[in-house]
Amino acid sequence: MWQTFLITLTLVFWCNPSFIALTNALQAAAVNSQQSGELVVPLEGLDPVMLTRGKEVQGDEQFAVKRGGFRYLFSGAETKAAFEREPRRYEIQLGGTCARMGPTVQGNPDLFAVHEGLIYIFGSPACLTAFKASPANYLEPAAATTTTSVAASDESRRRGRALIEKAVEALGGAARLDGLLSYEERGTVGSRTPQGVTEIKTALLMRYPDKIRMERTLSFGTIATVVTPEGGFVLLPRGSSELLEVQRAAYLKQLQNNPLAILRARREAGFSAVSSGAGKVGETAVEQVEVSGGGVNATLGIAPDTGRILSLTYRGRGDGGVYGKIVRTFSDFRAVGGLTLPFKAAGAFNGATEPSQTSTVESIVVNGDLSPSLFEKPKPAGGQ
């Protein structure tokens, strides 16, 4: 399964690169909140059970419960017992991450709102305000059991499978796809700023089967996010911090919706590929293949003559955290290390051009020598 996750990360431009647009301030908040190692009393010390009932009642230190990095306070034995019976109902949702921007952004435990009886926290006052105005825009829709919008016949499934296999061959063949040892990619991705759209330099470094390092370079230095089977951490110019498990899982999940992940997942139990009709990418005719399985729900636009994947469509977060329709189209295919890969991607969100989904690759190295130290957390000063 970890090989599948790594394939999902093999191209920044074939992934959802929205994590690159996270601001330094939000990342710094995540680091600062975790460096102390102390459990935080959230919700300004209010009783979470009473909050879900629409009342703000101060908690008491003698009625406390430790859970998920927080120390919740309760107004009495009755609400404390209710929390202990159903902690998932009353605790802060999403593992304590921002309900507007998603799990990759740490929430401030004192910026909170109650929606439909559940407690959410936010990374900034602006996030709280936006969520309150339209909560449904920012909460992930319930996962569908299938992506197919058409009645799946035996023929549509057969055709879908055949197109997936043709896409594997167009990429370079099953042996090369499944046999990668390491991967290094450098390029740029778009980012909105108050001054307009700019480009951020990015890098993706991997050692198979289970070491991943994602970098973005900003004016003050490079931020690196490292994910391994044991956990994950963020490296900033001034220090490092562990990722919350919910954040680590979110990085992996949000990067599953990309062509390489889907092609690698074709052999997994439960994988489904259904041809759902003709379409176009620009002036090129494609066949739409709706795929699902392993957490993926997406539609690929595959050119039937070449087997190239020219588009990817799925539901995800836009630059402002709103859920909607993401479409990425791929071009400038080049041969690199036995694989044929696109060096450009153009992105759209709900029909409008989206810079954070638009990227260009500058260089790719397949099966090069990547040092294991790139995926190890630096030791604290003094070697402790």
Backbone torsions as a table, in degrees:
resi	resn	phi	psi	omega
1	MET	NA	-33.9	179.7
2	TRP	-66.6	-30.5	176.1
3	GLN	-63.9	-37.7	177.1
4	THR	-61.9	-45.0	179.3
5	PHE	-60.1	-40.5	-179.0
6	LEU	-67.3	-39.0	176.6
7	ILE	-60.4	-33.1	179.9
8	THR	-63.4	-22.5	-176.2
9	LEU	-101.4	3.5	-167.7
10	THR	-66.1	-25.2	175.1
11	LEU	-133.5	123.7	178.4
12	VAL	-58.9	-41.7	-176.6
13	PHE	-76.8	-12.6	174.7
14	TRP	-93.8	0.4	179.6
15	CYS	-107.6	174.3	170.0
16	ASN	-81.9	106.0	-173.3
17	PRO	-89.5	20.5	-174.6
18	SER	-62.5	-23.5	179.5
19	PHE	-63.3	-23.4	-179.3
20	ILE	-68.7	-25.9	-176.3
21	ALA	-82.9	-2.8	178.3
22	LEU	-63.8	137.3	-175.8
23	THR	-79.2	159.8	177.3
24	ASN	-61.4	-36.7	-178.2
25	ALA	-61.7	-41.2	-179.9
26	LEU	-69.5	-40.8	178.2
27	GLN	-65.1	-39.6	179.4
28	ALA	-64.1	-37.2	177.7
29	ALA	-62.3	-39.0	179.1
30	ALA	-64.7	-42.0	179.9
31	VAL	-66.2	-49.3	-176.3
32	ASN	-61.7	-36.0	-177.3
33	SER	-71.0	-18.7	-176.1
34	GLN	-104.6	-17.2	-171.7
35	GLN	-68.6	-29.9	-175.9
36	SER	-71.5	-27.4	-178.5
37	GLY	73.8	3.5	-179.1
38	GLU	-93.0	148.3	176.2
39	LEU	-73.8	133.7	-176.5
40	VAL	-96.2	138.4	170.9
41	VAL	-83.4	112.0	-174.8
42	PRO	-91.0	177.4	170.1
43	LEU	61.4	29.4	-177.9
44	GLU	56.0	28.4	178.3
45	GLY	78.9	8.4	-179.8
46	LEU	-76.7	153.0	179.0
47	ASP	-71.3	116.1	-176.5
48	PRO	-65.4	-33.4	179.0
49	VAL	-65.1	-43.3	178.8
50	MET	-67.6	-33.6	177.0
51	LEU	-60.4	-43.6	-179.7
52	THR	-66.5	-17.1	177.6
53	ARG	-96.1	7.8	175.5
54	GLY	85.7	17.1	-178.4
55	LYS	-127.3	138.5	176.1
56	GLU	-99.4	105.4	-178.2
57	VAL	-125.5	127.6	-178.0
58	GLN	-66.5	137.5	177.0
59	GLY	-82.1	166.8	-177.6
60	ASP	-119.7	135.5	-178.5
61	GLU	-57.6	-25.8	-178.7
62	GLN	-77.2	-10.6	176.2
63	PHE	-119.8	85.4	-175.0
64	ALA	-127.3	147.1	176.4
65	VAL	-134.4	130.9	176.8
66	LYS	-93.3	127.4	178.9
67	ARG	-161.4	131.0	173.0
68	GLY	57.5	38.3	179.1
69	GLY	84.2	1.8	179.3
70	PHE	-120.2	156.9	172.2
71	ARG	-120.2	97.6	-177.0
72	TYR	-78.6	139.5	177.1
73	LEU	-109.1	144.7	-176.7
74	PHE	-126.2	153.6	-177.5
75	SER	-79.1	-14.6	-179.7
76	GLY	-172.8	177.6	-177.0
77	ALA	-65.3	-31.8	-176.2
78	GLU	-66.1	-48.0	-179.6
79	THR	-73.1	-31.7	175.6
80	LYS	-62.0	-43.2	179.5
81	ALA	-65.9	-38.3	178.8
82	ALA	-62.5	-41.9	178.1
83	PHE	-63.1	-43.9	-177.4
84	GLU	-66.9	-28.2	177.1
85	ARG	-74.2	-38.0	-176.1
86	GLU	-136.1	66.2	-175.5
87	PRO	-60.9	-35.2	-177.4
88	ARG	-66.8	-26.3	179.3
89	ARG	-74.5	-35.3	-171.8
90	TYR	-105.6	-16.1	-178.0
91	GLU	-75.2	169.3	173.7
92	ILE	-63.9	131.4	-176.6
93	GLN	-78.0	167.5	175.2
94	LEU	60.0	27.6	175.8
95	GLY	66.2	17.9	-179.6
96	GLY	85.7	19.5	177.7
97	THR	-103.4	172.6	-171.7
98	CYS	-71.2	125.2	-178.4
99	ALA	-72.7	-17.5	176.6
100	ARG	-87.3	-52.4	-172.9
101	MET	-87.5	-16.7	177.7
102	GLY	103.1	175.3	-171.1
103	PRO	-62.5	-20.2	-179.6
104	THR	-74.9	-7.3	178.6
105	VAL	-114.0	124.6	-179.9
106	GLN	-69.7	139.8	177.9
107	GLY	-91.6	153.6	171.9
108	ASN	-86.4	117.4	-173.5
109	PRO	-64.6	-9.0	177.3
110	ASP	-104.9	2.2	172.4
111	LEU	-105.2	97.2	-170.1
112	PHE	-133.9	161.6	173.5
113	ALA	-149.5	151.7	176.2
114	VAL	-108.0	125.5	178.7
115	HIS	-130.9	121.3	-179.3
116	GLU	50.3	44.0	174.5
117	GLY	77.3	11.0	179.1
118	LEU	-122.1	147.6	-176.4
119	ILE	-99.7	129.9	177.5
120	TYR	-125.2	150.6	175.1
121	ILE	-123.5	170.8	-167.5
122	PHE	-140.3	154.8	-177.9
123	GLY	-78.7	-19.9	-178.2
124	SER	-158.3	161.4	175.4
125	PRO	-58.0	-35.1	178.7
126	ALA	-63.4	-37.7	177.9
127	CYS	-65.5	-42.2	178.3
128	LEU	-61.3	-45.0	-179.3
129	THR	-63.3	-44.1	-179.3
130	ALA	-64.1	-41.7	-179.6
131	PHE	-63.5	-45.5	-178.6
132	LYS	-60.4	-33.6	-178.8
133	ALA	-69.4	-31.0	-177.3
134	SER	-160.3	75.2	-176.1
135	PRO	-55.5	-38.4	-175.3
136	ALA	-62.5	-24.8	-180.0
137	ASN	-67.0	-24.4	-169.9
138	TYR	-111.4	-7.0	179.8
139	LEU	-95.6	130.3	-175.8
140	GLU	-60.7	129.5	177.9
141	PRO	-63.2	151.0	176.9
142	ALA	-58.0	134.7	-177.5
143	ALA	-64.2	132.0	177.0
144	ALA	-78.6	151.8	178.9
145	THR	-76.5	-18.8	178.4
146	THR	-152.7	153.8	177.3
147	THR	-94.7	-10.8	-169.7
148	THR	-65.6	128.0	176.3
149	SER	-98.2	-0.3	178.7
150	VAL	-121.3	158.5	174.5
151	ALA	-67.8	119.1	-174.5
152	ALA	-80.4	110.1	175.8
153	SER	-92.4	167.7	176.4
154	ASP	-58.8	-38.6	-178.8
155	GLU	-67.9	-41.4	-179.7
156	SER	-67.2	-33.5	176.3
157	ARG	-70.8	-42.0	178.6
158	ARG	-61.6	-44.2	-179.5
159	ARG	-66.0	-40.4	178.0
160	GLY	-60.6	-44.7	178.2
161	ARG	-62.5	-41.7	-178.6
162	ALA	-63.5	-39.7	178.8
163	LEU	-67.9	-36.8	176.3
164	ILE	-61.9	-44.7	-179.8
165	GLU	-65.6	-35.4	177.7
166	LYS	-66.6	-36.0	177.6
167	ALA	-65.6	-36.5	176.5
168	VAL	-61.6	-44.5	179.6
169	GLU	-66.2	-38.4	178.8
170	ALA	-64.5	-32.2	179.2
171	LEU	-70.0	-32.5	-178.5
172	GLY	148.4	-1.9	178.7
173	GLY	101.2	156.0	-175.5
174	ALA	-62.1	-39.8	-176.9
175	ALA	-61.9	-43.9	-179.8
176	ARG	-71.8	-40.9	-179.8
177	LEU	-61.6	-45.8	-175.2
178	ASP	-86.9	-8.2	-173.7
179	GLY	-110.0	18.1	179.0
180	LEU	-62.4	138.9	177.9
181	LEU	-103.3	-38.2	176.6
182	SER	-155.0	163.7	-176.6
183	TYR	-153.2	134.5	177.2
184	GLU	-134.8	124.5	-179.1
185	GLU	-133.7	137.4	177.5
186	ARG	-131.2	140.2	-178.9
187	GLY	-172.1	-155.6	-179.6
188	THR	-136.6	156.6	175.5
189	VAL	-138.8	150.4	-178.6
190	GLY	-75.2	153.6	177.8
191	SER	-150.4	134.8	176.9
192	ARG	-81.1	137.6	174.7
193	THR	-134.5	167.2	176.3
194	PRO	-58.1	-24.5	-179.2
195	GLN	-89.5	-4.2	-178.2
196	GLY	124.6	-166.4	-178.6
197	VAL	-84.0	131.4	176.4
198	THR	-127.2	175.1	179.1
199	GLU	-113.2	139.7	176.9
200	ILE	-111.7	133.4	176.6
201	LYS	-75.7	137.4	-178.1
202	THR	-130.1	160.0	173.9
203	ALA	-147.2	142.8	175.1
204	LEU	-126.7	120.5	-179.0
205	LEU	-122.5	132.9	-178.5
206	MET	-141.4	141.0	167.0
207	ARG	-119.2	119.2	-178.8
208	TYR	-74.7	147.0	9.8
209	PRO	-96.8	-1.0	-164.4
210	ASP	-151.4	26.7	178.7
211	LYS	-121.6	124.3	-174.7
212	ILE	-133.2	134.0	176.5
213	ARG	-135.0	122.3	179.1
214	MET	-115.1	127.6	-177.2
215	GLU	-122.0	148.5	168.5
216	ARG	-140.1	137.4	-175.5
217	THR	-108.6	121.8	180.0
218	LEU	-115.1	-177.2	-174.6
219	SER	-62.8	-30.1	-176.5
220	PHE	-93.6	-3.6	-179.3
221	GLY	140.8	-167.6	-175.7
222	THR	-104.8	133.5	172.1
223	ILE	-105.3	129.8	179.0
224	ALA	-122.1	135.9	174.2
225	THR	-115.1	124.5	-177.7
226	VAL	-116.2	132.1	179.4
227	VAL	-126.8	129.4	177.2
228	THR	-134.7	172.0	177.6
229	PRO	-60.3	-28.6	-177.3
230	GLU	-81.6	-18.2	-177.2
231	GLY	158.4	-151.5	179.8
232	GLY	-164.0	164.4	179.2
233	PHE	-155.7	161.2	177.1
234	VAL	-113.2	134.0	176.2
235	LEU	-109.3	122.0	174.4
236	LEU	-113.0	162.1	179.4
237	PRO	-54.7	-27.1	-176.3
238	ARG	-105.3	4.4	-179.8
239	GLY	162.5	-168.9	-177.9
240	SER	-142.2	163.9	179.9
241	SER	-155.1	147.9	176.5
242	GLU	-70.6	144.8	169.5
243	LEU	-78.5	142.6	167.7
244	LEU	-64.9	152.1	-180.0
245	GLU	-60.2	-38.4	179.3
246	VAL	-64.4	-31.9	177.6
247	GLN	-72.8	-43.6	177.8
248	ARG	-58.1	-45.9	179.3
249	ALA	-63.2	-35.9	-178.6
250	ALA	-66.9	-40.7	177.5
251	TYR	-58.8	-43.6	-179.9
252	LEU	-67.4	-43.5	-177.6
253	LYS	-65.4	-45.0	-175.5
254	GLN	-68.1	-20.5	-179.4
255	LEU	-95.6	4.3	178.2
256	GLN	-74.8	-28.6	-178.7
257	ASN	-80.8	79.7	174.1
258	ASN	-154.8	155.6	-173.0
259	PRO	-57.0	-41.9	-177.5
260	LEU	-65.0	-40.1	177.8
261	ALA	-61.4	-42.8	-178.3
262	ILE	-65.3	-42.8	179.2
263	LEU	-64.3	-39.9	179.7
264	ARG	-68.3	-32.0	-177.7
265	ALA	-79.0	-2.9	-175.2
266	ARG	-58.6	-23.1	-176.8
267	ARG	-95.7	-2.7	-177.3
268	GLU	-80.4	149.7	177.1
269	ALA	-61.1	137.5	178.0
270	GLY	89.3	-4.8	178.9
271	PHE	-69.6	135.6	-179.6
272	SER	-130.9	135.4	175.8
273	ALA	-135.5	119.3	-175.3
274	VAL	-127.2	123.0	174.7
275	SER	-70.5	128.7	-174.2
276	SER	-123.7	18.7	173.7
277	GLY	119.6	175.9	-176.3
278	ALA	-84.7	157.0	176.7
279	GLY	-158.3	-174.2	177.3
280	LYS	-138.7	144.4	168.5
281	VAL	-118.5	106.1	-169.5
282	GLY	65.8	-123.5	177.5
283	GLU	-101.2	5.6	-176.6
284	THR	-95.1	130.2	178.0
285	ALA	-74.2	136.9	176.9
286	VAL	-134.3	164.0	168.9
287	GLU	-109.3	133.8	180.0
288	GLN	-83.3	130.2	177.5
289	VAL	-123.5	114.1	179.7
290	GLU	-89.0	124.5	-173.7
291	VAL	-121.2	149.3	176.1
292	SER	-153.9	161.4	-179.1
293	GLY	123.7	143.0	178.7
294	GLY	64.3	29.4	179.6
295	GLY	87.1	-0.6	-178.1
296	VAL	-98.9	132.4	171.2
297	ASN	-137.6	102.9	-172.4
298	ALA	-154.9	169.2	175.5
299	THR	-126.3	128.5	177.6
300	LEU	-102.1	138.7	170.3
301	GLY	-100.5	106.8	-174.0
302	ILE	-109.8	126.8	175.8
303	ALA	-70.4	117.0	-173.3
304	PRO	-67.1	-24.5	-179.0
305	ASP	-80.5	-38.2	-177.0
306	THR	-102.4	-24.0	-175.7
307	GLY	83.9	0.0	-179.5
308	ARG	-72.2	139.8	173.6
309	ILE	-84.9	114.3	-175.5
310	LEU	-102.9	-15.5	178.7
311	SER	-151.1	157.1	176.9
312	LEU	-139.3	128.9	-179.9
313	THR	-127.0	133.6	178.1
314	TYR	-162.1	169.7	175.9
315	ARG	-95.2	133.6	-179.6
316	GLY	-163.7	-173.8	-179.5
317	ARG	-84.7	137.0	171.0
318	GLY	-83.2	-174.2	-174.8
319	ASP	-60.0	-30.0	-179.0
320	GLY	-98.0	11.2	177.0
321	GLY	93.3	-10.4	-178.9
322	VAL	-72.3	140.1	174.4
323	TYR	-79.8	140.3	178.6
324	GLY	-171.2	-165.4	-176.4
325	LYS	-92.2	120.1	177.6
326	ILE	-105.8	129.0	176.0
327	VAL	-125.3	126.0	177.1
328	ARG	-120.9	132.8	179.0
329	THR	-117.5	139.0	-170.4
330	PHE	-113.8	144.0	-178.8
331	SER	-153.6	-176.8	179.6
332	ASP	55.2	57.7	-179.4
333	PHE	-74.8	133.4	179.6
334	ARG	-136.8	152.5	177.2
335	ALA	-85.0	126.3	-179.9
336	VAL	-142.1	118.4	174.8
337	GLY	55.2	35.3	179.1
338	GLY	86.9	-2.8	177.1
339	LEU	-112.6	150.2	174.6
340	THR	-110.1	114.0	-169.1
341	LEU	-128.5	149.1	175.9
342	PRO	-79.4	139.5	178.9
343	PHE	-101.3	-2.7	177.8
344	LYS	-137.6	147.4	174.6
345	ALA	-141.2	134.9	173.7
346	ALA	-111.0	136.6	-175.1
347	GLY	-120.5	151.4	175.6
348	ALA	-139.1	148.0	176.5
349	PHE	-127.7	120.8	-176.8
350	ASN	50.2	39.9	174.7
351	GLY	87.8	-6.8	-179.5
352	ALA	-109.1	145.3	178.9
353	THR	-55.6	134.5	-177.2
354	GLU	-125.6	107.7	-177.9
355	PRO	-56.8	-38.0	-176.3
356	SER	-70.2	-8.6	175.1
357	GLN	-106.1	6.9	-177.0
358	THR	-112.4	125.9	-171.8
359	SER	-149.0	160.4	178.9
360	THR	-135.6	134.6	177.2
361	VAL	-94.3	134.6	178.5
362	GLU	-99.2	-36.0	179.7
363	SER	-155.4	150.2	176.7
364	ILE	-137.0	135.1	172.5
365	VAL	-123.5	121.6	-179.7
366	VAL	-102.6	129.3	177.2
367	ASN	58.7	39.3	173.9
368	GLY	-85.5	-175.5	-177.2
369	ASP	-98.3	105.9	177.5
370	LEU	-107.1	128.2	-177.3
371	SER	-68.1	135.7	175.8
372	PRO	-58.0	-25.4	-177.6
373	SER	-65.3	-21.4	178.8
374	LEU	-64.9	-19.1	-175.1
375	PHE	-112.4	13.9	-180.0
376	GLU	-111.7	140.7	178.9
377	LYS	-73.0	131.2	179.4
378	PRO	-60.4	146.2	178.0
379	LYS	-75.2	148.7	178.1
380	PRO	-61.8	159.2	178.4
381	ALA	-55.7	134.2	-178.3
382	GLY	92.1	-4.1	176.1
383	GLY	76.3	14.5	-179.5
384	GLN	-81.5	NA	NA
